[in-house]
Amino acid sequence: MSQLLPSLVELDQHAQAEPEFATWRVGFGPFEHALETQAAVFRLAHQLVQAGHQPDLASVYRLLQAVDRVASAGLWLVVHMTYARQVRLDGSPLTAEDFKQNPEGHTGGALNMVPAYAGYLALNALTGRTRAWLMGQGHCVAAVDALNLLTGNLHPEQAQTYVGGEAGMNRLLQDFYGYGQAADGSPLAPLGSHVNPHTAGGIAEGGYLGFAELQYAHMPLPGETLVAFLSDGAAEEQRGSDWIPRWWRAEDCGVALPVMIANGRRIEQRTALGTEQGLEDFRQHLSQCGFDPMPFDGRDPAAFVTTLWEMELRLERRVEEKARGILNYPLPMPYGIAETVKGFGFY
């Protein structure tokens, strides 16, 4: 389904009229905003203001500027969590002693999750409504922990341990894959290699191929919304979730928004989604199964914001049309495909 989006000329004119949009559209750090994403943000901003979620367009663009900066810091912190024993917030270079002798972490996949989770947080902030999240690739929890620390989105036990600027971040780095145990055998640190009870908002450990894919459709209750971040490694193995449009009913389930992080890798093995033909085949496969595939730039936090918003709107419209007798089950369920490369922002 195509969207009515503004042209380049209209975007240029809008940038002249809205300086905050002009500032955002040039990007920040590793984040560049494609013309399609710029057009989608233009549309999003107007819709949010019209719906009463934001007071004016400039407020939307300022928040998206902030998201670029938070996500950039998130990429930086994720890399430090794997490789470094401490950070230097003054920008001074690290010494050899500042690096871990045995670095551990699923760094590439976690870097791909940074713009995804940052976009999720941004949509919550823009709309004033918190959605649940689920991450099939639970071993990429460093992205969530890093952004939760930077935004103060922490459970009390993590807040007590990791706040305090540089000192708190250094404790986070040292606890990450630290393996310390308390006297009773429990983990010493409120941190884990996967999503765990200390992860703010975490509802499933993740890390097992296909588990999240099969569970997410029925997890949200009516009135709730769940964003399910999924792994392209699982997409090639566990295929039962392909038929979710046949199962899902608005009468007994909340809104489920699946987003495939298509980085072309399962650990270090290449996947079919790492090729243009593989992505096209996946889109066609999803369509045949009753999904509404929506590919987008998986390297841009703003693209996650606009896509998740559009996914919600599309499913909401279809549920309304079902209630009016225009559509019947199964409804085409929006399915986001975040096209990216493994380890974006680092490799």
The 8 nearest C-alpha neighbors of each residue, nearest first, counted from 0:
[[1, 2, 291, 293, 292, 313, 3, 333],
 [2, 0, 3, 4, 293, 309, 291, 292],
 [1, 3, 4, 0, 39, 309, 42, 5],
 [2, 4, 1, 5, 42, 39, 38, 6],
 [3, 5, 38, 2, 39, 6, 42, 41],
 [6, 4, 38, 9, 10, 7, 3, 41],
 [5, 7, 9, 8, 10, 4, 38, 11],
 [8, 6, 10, 9, 11, 5, 34, 38],
 [9, 7, 11, 6, 10, 12, 5, 13],
 [8, 10, 12, 6, 7, 11, 5, 13],
 [11, 9, 13, 7, 12, 8, 14, 6],
 [12, 10, 14, 8, 13, 9, 7, 15],
 [11, 13, 9, 15, 10, 14, 8, 16],
 [12, 14, 10, 16, 15, 11, 17, 9],
 [15, 13, 21, 17, 11, 12, 16, 20],
 [16, 14, 12, 13, 17, 18, 11, 21],
 [15, 17, 13, 14, 18, 12, 20, 21],
 [16, 18, 14, 20, 19, 15, 13, 21],
 [19, 17, 21, 20, 14, 22, 15, 16],
 [20, 18, 22, 21, 17, 60, 57, 61],
 [19, 21, 23, 18, 22, 17, 14, 60],
 [22, 20, 14, 18, 19, 24, 23, 17],
 [23, 21, 19, 20, 24, 25, 18, 26],
 [22, 24, 20, 64, 21, 25, 26, 19],
 [23, 25, 26, 21, 22, 20, 32, 37],
 [26, 24, 23, 22, 21, 27, 31, 32],
 [27, 25, 31, 24, 30, 23, 32, 28],
 [26, 28, 30, 67, 29, 31, 68, 25],
 [27, 29, 30, 71, 26, 68, 67, 31],
 [30, 28, 344, 27, 31, 71, 26, 343],
 [31, 29, 27, 26, 28, 299, 32, 67],
 [30, 32, 26, 33, 29, 299, 27, 25],
 [31, 33, 26, 36, 24, 37, 34, 30],
 [34, 32, 36, 35, 37, 31, 296, 24],
 [35, 33, 37, 36, 38, 32, 7, 39],
 [34, 36, 38, 33, 37, 39, 32, 4],
 [37, 35, 39, 33, 38, 34, 302, 32],
 [38, 36, 34, 40, 39, 35, 33, 41],
 [37, 39, 41, 35, 36, 40, 4, 5],
 [38, 40, 36, 42, 41, 37, 43, 305],
 [41, 39, 43, 37, 42, 38, 44, 36],
 [42, 40, 38, 44, 39, 43, 37, 45],
 [41, 43, 39, 40, 45, 44, 46, 38],
 [44, 42, 40, 46, 45, 41, 39, 47],
 [45, 43, 47, 41, 46, 42, 56, 59],
 [44, 46, 48, 42, 43, 47, 49, 41],
 [45, 47, 49, 43, 44, 48, 50, 42],
 [48, 46, 50, 52, 44, 49, 45, 53],
 [47, 49, 53, 51, 45, 50, 46, 55],
 [48, 50, 46, 51, 47, 45, 52, 53],
 [51, 49, 47, 48, 52, 46, 53, 45],
 [50, 52, 48, 49, 53, 47, 54, 46],
 [51, 53, 47, 126, 50, 48, 125, 54],
 [52, 54, 48, 51, 55, 47, 58, 59],
 [55, 53, 48, 51, 58, 52, 56, 57],
 [56, 54, 57, 58, 53, 48, 59, 44],
 [55, 57, 59, 58, 44, 60, 45, 48],
 [56, 58, 60, 59, 55, 19, 61, 17],
 [59, 57, 61, 56, 60, 55, 62, 53],
 [60, 58, 62, 56, 57, 61, 44, 63],
 [59, 61, 63, 57, 62, 58, 20, 19],
 [62, 60, 64, 58, 63, 59, 57, 19],
 [61, 63, 65, 59, 64, 60, 66, 58],
 [64, 62, 66, 60, 65, 61, 59, 67],
 [65, 63, 61, 67, 23, 62, 66, 60],
 [64, 66, 62, 68, 63, 67, 69, 61],
 [65, 67, 63, 69, 68, 64, 70, 62],
 [68, 66, 70, 64, 65, 69, 71, 27],
 [67, 69, 71, 65, 66, 70, 72, 64],
 [68, 70, 66, 72, 71, 67, 73, 65],
 [71, 69, 73, 67, 72, 68, 66, 117],
 [72, 70, 68, 74, 73, 69, 67, 75],
 [71, 73, 75, 69, 70, 74, 76, 68],
 [72, 74, 70, 76, 71, 75, 146, 145],
 [75, 73, 71, 77, 72, 76, 110, 70],
 [74, 76, 72, 73, 78, 77, 79, 71],
 [75, 77, 79, 73, 78, 74, 80, 72],
 [78, 76, 80, 74, 79, 75, 141, 73],
 [79, 77, 81, 80, 76, 75, 82, 74],
 [78, 80, 83, 76, 82, 81, 77, 75],
 [81, 79, 172, 77, 78, 82, 83, 76],
 [82, 80, 79, 78, 104, 102, 103, 83],
 [81, 83, 102, 79, 99, 98, 80, 78],
 [84, 82, 98, 79, 99, 85, 97, 80],
 [85, 83, 97, 98, 172, 173, 99, 169],
 [84, 86, 169, 83, 97, 172, 87, 168],
 [87, 85, 88, 169, 165, 79, 168, 84],
 [86, 88, 89, 90, 91, 85, 93, 165],
 [87, 89, 90, 86, 165, 91, 164, 85],
 [90, 88, 87, 91, 86, 92, 165, 93],
 [91, 89, 88, 87, 92, 86, 93, 165],
 [90, 92, 89, 87, 93, 88, 86, 94],
 [93, 91, 90, 94, 87, 89, 86, 97],
 [94, 92, 97, 91, 95, 87, 86, 98],
 [93, 95, 97, 96, 92, 98, 91, 83],
 [94, 96, 97, 98, 93, 99, 83, 100],
 [95, 97, 94, 98, 99, 93, 84, 100],
 [96, 98, 84, 94, 95, 83, 93, 85],
 [99, 97, 83, 84, 96, 82, 95, 100],
 [100, 98, 83, 101, 102, 82, 84, 97],
 [99, 101, 102, 98, 82, 96, 83, 84],
 [100, 102, 99, 103, 82, 98, 81, 83],
 [103, 101, 82, 81, 99, 100, 104, 83],
 [104, 102, 81, 101, 176, 105, 82, 106],
 [103, 105, 106, 81, 102, 176, 192, 80],
 [106, 104, 107, 108, 139, 109, 138, 103],
 [105, 107, 109, 104, 108, 110, 78, 81],
 [342, 108, 106, 110, 341, 109, 105, 111],
 [107, 109, 111, 110, 106, 139, 105, 342],
 [110, 108, 139, 112, 106, 142, 111, 107],
 [109, 111, 107, 113, 112, 342, 108, 74],
 [112, 110, 108, 109, 113, 343, 342, 107],
 [111, 113, 115, 109, 110, 114, 142, 116],
 [112, 114, 142, 110, 115, 116, 111, 117],
 [115, 113, 300, 117, 116, 112, 118, 299],
 [116, 114, 112, 118, 113, 117, 303, 300],
 [115, 117, 119, 118, 113, 114, 112, 120],
 [118, 116, 114, 120, 119, 115, 113, 70],
 [117, 119, 300, 304, 121, 303, 115, 116],
 [118, 120, 116, 122, 117, 121, 115, 304],
 [121, 119, 117, 123, 118, 122, 116, 124],
 [120, 122, 118, 124, 123, 119, 125, 117],
 [123, 121, 125, 119, 124, 304, 120, 126],
 [122, 124, 129, 128, 120, 121, 126, 125],
 [123, 125, 121, 127, 122, 126, 120, 128],
 [126, 124, 122, 123, 127, 121, 52, 53],
 [125, 127, 52, 128, 123, 124, 122, 47],
 [128, 126, 124, 123, 125, 129, 52, 122],
 [129, 127, 123, 126, 130, 124, 125, 122],
 [130, 128, 123, 131, 127, 124, 120, 126],
 [129, 131, 224, 225, 128, 132, 123, 226],
 [132, 130, 225, 226, 224, 129, 200, 133],
 [133, 131, 226, 225, 227, 130, 134, 200],
 [132, 134, 227, 228, 226, 135, 202, 203],
 [135, 133, 228, 136, 137, 227, 205, 229],
 [134, 136, 205, 229, 211, 137, 206, 228],
 [135, 137, 206, 134, 138, 205, 139, 230],
 [138, 136, 205, 206, 193, 139, 194, 135],
 [137, 139, 193, 140, 136, 206, 192, 105],
 [140, 138, 109, 137, 141, 136, 108, 105],
 [139, 141, 143, 142, 138, 193, 194, 137],
 [142, 140, 144, 143, 139, 145, 77, 109],
 [143, 141, 113, 109, 145, 140, 144, 112],
 [142, 144, 140, 146, 141, 145, 147, 116],
 [143, 145, 141, 147, 142, 146, 148, 140],
 [146, 144, 142, 148, 143, 147, 73, 141],
 [145, 147, 149, 148, 143, 73, 144, 150],
 [146, 148, 152, 144, 150, 145, 149, 151],
 [147, 149, 151, 145, 146, 150, 144, 152],
 [148, 150, 146, 147, 151, 145, 69, 73],
 [149, 151, 147, 152, 148, 146, 69, 153],
 [152, 150, 148, 153, 147, 149, 158, 162],
 [151, 153, 147, 150, 148, 199, 154, 149],
 [154, 152, 199, 158, 151, 157, 147, 155],
 [153, 155, 157, 156, 199, 158, 197, 152],
 [156, 154, 158, 157, 159, 153, 160, 197],
 [157, 155, 159, 158, 154, 160, 189, 197],
 [158, 156, 160, 159, 155, 154, 161, 153],
 [157, 159, 155, 160, 162, 156, 161, 153],
 [160, 158, 156, 157, 155, 161, 162, 154],
 [161, 159, 157, 158, 162, 156, 167, 170],
 [160, 162, 167, 158, 157, 171, 168, 159],
 [163, 161, 167, 158, 164, 160, 159, 168],
 [164, 162, 167, 166, 165, 161, 168, 160],
 [163, 165, 167, 166, 162, 168, 161, 88],
 [164, 166, 168, 167, 169, 163, 88, 86],
 [167, 165, 169, 168, 164, 163, 170, 161],
 [168, 166, 161, 162, 163, 170, 169, 164],
 [167, 169, 171, 165, 170, 166, 161, 172],
 [168, 170, 85, 172, 166, 171, 167, 165],
 [169, 171, 167, 173, 168, 172, 174, 161],
 [172, 170, 168, 174, 169, 173, 161, 175],
 [173, 171, 80, 169, 175, 170, 174, 84],
 [172, 174, 170, 171, 175, 84, 169, 177],
 [175, 173, 177, 171, 172, 170, 176, 188],
 [174, 176, 177, 172, 173, 171, 80, 190],
 [177, 175, 178, 174, 192, 103, 191, 104],
 [176, 178, 174, 175, 179, 173, 188, 172],
 [177, 179, 176, 180, 186, 174, 187, 175],
 [180, 178, 187, 177, 186, 188, 181, 174],
 [181, 179, 187, 186, 184, 185, 178, 182],
 [180, 182, 187, 184, 185, 183, 186, 179],
 [181, 183, 184, 180, 185, 187, 186, 179],
 [184, 182, 181, 185, 180, 186, 187, 179],
 [185, 183, 181, 180, 182, 186, 187, 179],
 [184, 186, 181, 180, 183, 187, 182, 179],
 [187, 185, 180, 188, 181, 179, 184, 178],
 [186, 188, 180, 181, 179, 185, 189, 178],
 [187, 189, 190, 186, 174, 179, 180, 191],
 [190, 188, 197, 157, 156, 187, 191, 186],
 [191, 189, 188, 197, 175, 174, 192, 198],
 [190, 192, 193, 195, 194, 175, 176, 189],
 [191, 193, 138, 176, 140, 194, 190, 175],
 [194, 192, 138, 137, 191, 140, 204, 195],
 [193, 195, 204, 137, 140, 198, 201, 205],
 [194, 196, 197, 198, 204, 193, 191, 201],
 [197, 195, 198, 201, 194, 199, 202, 189],
 [196, 198, 195, 189, 199, 190, 154, 157],
 [199, 197, 201, 195, 196, 194, 200, 144],
 [200, 198, 153, 201, 154, 197, 152, 147],
 [199, 201, 198, 202, 131, 132, 133, 197],
 [200, 202, 198, 199, 203, 194, 195, 196],
 [201, 203, 200, 133, 204, 132, 196, 194],
 [204, 202, 205, 201, 133, 194, 195, 134],
 [205, 203, 194, 137, 195, 193, 206, 202],
 [206, 204, 137, 135, 136, 203, 207, 134],
 [205, 207, 137, 136, 138, 135, 208, 204],
 [208, 206, 205, 210, 209, 135, 136, 211],
 [209, 207, 233, 210, 206, 237, 232, 135],
 [208, 210, 237, 212, 233, 211, 207, 213],
 [211, 209, 212, 213, 208, 207, 214, 135],
 [212, 210, 135, 214, 213, 209, 215, 205],
 [211, 213, 209, 210, 240, 214, 215, 229],
 [214, 212, 240, 211, 210, 215, 209, 239],
 [215, 213, 211, 212, 216, 217, 210, 218],
 [214, 216, 218, 217, 211, 212, 213, 227],
 [217, 215, 255, 218, 214, 247, 243, 213],
 [216, 218, 215, 252, 219, 214, 247, 220],
 [217, 219, 215, 216, 214, 220, 252, 225],
 [220, 218, 253, 223, 225, 252, 217, 224],
 [219, 221, 253, 252, 223, 222, 218, 251],
 [222, 220, 253, 252, 223, 251, 219, 250],
 [221, 223, 253, 220, 224, 254, 219, 252],
 [222, 224, 253, 220, 219, 221, 254, 225],
 [223, 225, 254, 130, 253, 255, 219, 131],
 [226, 224, 131, 255, 132, 130, 219, 256],
 [225, 227, 132, 256, 257, 131, 255, 133],
 [228, 226, 257, 133, 132, 256, 134, 258],
 [229, 227, 134, 258, 133, 259, 135, 257],
 [228, 230, 259, 135, 258, 260, 227, 134],
 [231, 229, 232, 233, 260, 259, 136, 135],
 [230, 232, 234, 233, 261, 260, 259, 235],
 [233, 231, 265, 230, 234, 235, 264, 270],
 [232, 234, 208, 209, 236, 231, 235, 230],
 [235, 233, 231, 232, 236, 237, 230, 238],
 [234, 236, 233, 232, 237, 231, 238, 270],
 [235, 237, 233, 234, 238, 232, 209, 208],
 [238, 236, 209, 233, 239, 234, 235, 208],
 [239, 237, 240, 241, 236, 234, 235, 209],
 [238, 240, 241, 237, 242, 213, 212, 243],
 [239, 241, 213, 242, 243, 238, 212, 237],
 [242, 240, 239, 238, 243, 288, 285, 244],
 [243, 241, 240, 245, 244, 288, 239, 246],
 [242, 244, 246, 245, 240, 241, 247, 216],
 [245, 243, 247, 246, 242, 329, 289, 332],
 [246, 244, 243, 329, 242, 247, 328, 289],
 [247, 245, 243, 244, 248, 242, 329, 216],
 [246, 248, 244, 245, 243, 216, 249, 252],
 [247, 249, 250, 251, 252, 246, 328, 329],
 [250, 248, 252, 251, 253, 247, 318, 221],
 [251, 249, 248, 252, 221, 253, 247, 220],
 [250, 252, 249, 248, 221, 253, 220, 247],
 [253, 251, 221, 220, 249, 217, 219, 248],
 [252, 254, 221, 220, 219, 223, 222, 224],
 [253, 255, 224, 225, 223, 219, 256, 252],
 [256, 254, 225, 216, 224, 226, 257, 253],
 [255, 257, 226, 227, 225, 258, 254, 334],
 [258, 256, 227, 334, 226, 228, 335, 255],
 [259, 257, 335, 228, 336, 229, 334, 227],
 [258, 260, 229, 336, 261, 337, 230, 228],
 [261, 259, 337, 230, 262, 229, 231, 258],
 [262, 260, 338, 231, 263, 337, 259, 339],
 [261, 263, 340, 339, 341, 264, 260, 273],
 [273, 264, 262, 270, 272, 261, 269, 340],
 [263, 265, 269, 270, 268, 262, 266, 267],
 [264, 266, 232, 268, 267, 269, 270, 231],
 [265, 267, 268, 264, 105, 232, 108, 269],
 [268, 266, 265, 264, 269, 270, 341, 263],
 [269, 267, 265, 264, 266, 270, 263, 232],
 [268, 270, 264, 263, 265, 267, 273, 271],
 [271, 269, 263, 264, 272, 273, 268, 265],
 [270, 272, 277, 273, 274, 263, 269, 278],
 [273, 271, 277, 278, 263, 274, 270, 261],
 [263, 272, 274, 271, 270, 262, 277, 269],
 [275, 273, 277, 272, 276, 271, 278, 263],
 [276, 274, 278, 277, 279, 273, 272, 280],
 [277, 275, 279, 278, 274, 280, 272, 271],
 [276, 278, 272, 271, 274, 280, 275, 279],
 [277, 279, 272, 281, 275, 276, 280, 282],
 [280, 278, 276, 282, 281, 277, 275, 283],
 [279, 281, 277, 283, 278, 282, 276, 284],
 [282, 280, 284, 278, 279, 283, 277, 285],
 [283, 281, 279, 285, 284, 280, 292, 278],
 [282, 284, 286, 280, 281, 285, 287, 279],
 [285, 283, 281, 287, 282, 286, 280, 288],
 [286, 284, 288, 290, 282, 287, 283, 281],
 [287, 285, 290, 283, 289, 288, 284, 291],
 [286, 288, 284, 285, 289, 283, 290, 282],
 [289, 287, 285, 286, 290, 242, 241, 284],
 [290, 288, 286, 331, 287, 244, 285, 291],
 [291, 289, 332, 331, 286, 285, 333, 288],
 [290, 292, 333, 332, 331, 334, 286, 293],
 [293, 291, 334, 282, 333, 290, 335, 294],
 [292, 294, 335, 334, 336, 291, 295, 333],
 [295, 293, 336, 335, 337, 292, 338, 296],
 [296, 294, 337, 297, 338, 336, 293, 302],
 [297, 295, 338, 298, 337, 302, 299, 339],
 [296, 298, 337, 338, 339, 299, 295, 302],
 [299, 297, 296, 339, 114, 300, 343, 30],
 [298, 300, 302, 301, 297, 30, 114, 296],
 [301, 299, 114, 118, 303, 302, 117, 115],
 [302, 300, 304, 303, 299, 118, 305, 63],
 [301, 303, 305, 299, 304, 300, 36, 306],
 [302, 304, 118, 306, 300, 301, 305, 307],
 [305, 303, 118, 301, 302, 307, 122, 306],
 [304, 306, 308, 302, 303, 307, 309, 39],
 [305, 307, 309, 303, 308, 304, 302, 310],
 [308, 306, 310, 304, 309, 305, 303, 311],
 [309, 307, 305, 311, 306, 310, 304, 312],
 [308, 310, 312, 306, 311, 307, 313, 305],
 [311, 309, 307, 313, 308, 333, 312, 306],
 [312, 310, 308, 309, 314, 313, 315, 307],
 [311, 313, 309, 315, 310, 314, 316, 308],
 [314, 312, 316, 310, 315, 311, 309, 317],
 [313, 315, 317, 311, 316, 312, 318, 310],
 [314, 316, 312, 318, 313, 317, 311, 319],
 [317, 315, 319, 313, 314, 318, 312, 320],
 [318, 316, 320, 314, 319, 315, 321, 313],
 [317, 319, 321, 315, 320, 316, 314, 322],
 [318, 320, 322, 316, 317, 321, 315, 323],
 [321, 319, 317, 323, 325, 322, 318, 326],
 [320, 322, 326, 318, 324, 319, 323, 325],
 [323, 321, 319, 320, 324, 318, 325, 326],
 [324, 322, 320, 321, 325, 319, 326, 318],
 [323, 325, 321, 322, 326, 320, 327, 319],
 [324, 326, 320, 321, 323, 327, 322, 319],
 [327, 325, 321, 320, 324, 328, 317, 330],
 [328, 326, 321, 329, 330, 325, 324, 320],
 [329, 327, 330, 326, 245, 321, 248, 244],
 [328, 330, 245, 244, 327, 331, 289, 247],
 [329, 331, 328, 332, 244, 327, 317, 289],
 [332, 330, 290, 289, 291, 333, 244, 329],
 [331, 333, 290, 291, 330, 244, 334, 314],
 [334, 332, 291, 310, 290, 292, 331, 335],
 [333, 335, 292, 257, 291, 293, 258, 290],
 [336, 334, 258, 293, 294, 292, 259, 257],
 [335, 337, 294, 259, 258, 293, 338, 295],
 [338, 336, 297, 260, 295, 261, 296, 259],
 [339, 337, 297, 261, 296, 336, 295, 262],
 [338, 340, 262, 297, 298, 261, 337, 341],
 [341, 339, 262, 343, 342, 263, 338, 261],
 [342, 340, 262, 107, 343, 108, 264, 111],
 [107, 341, 343, 110, 346, 345, 111, 108],
 [344, 342, 345, 341, 340, 111, 110, 346],
 [343, 345, 29, 342, 346, 74, 110, 111],
 [344, 346, 343, 342, 110, 78, 74, 107],
 [345, 342, 343, 344, 341, 107, 340, 110]]
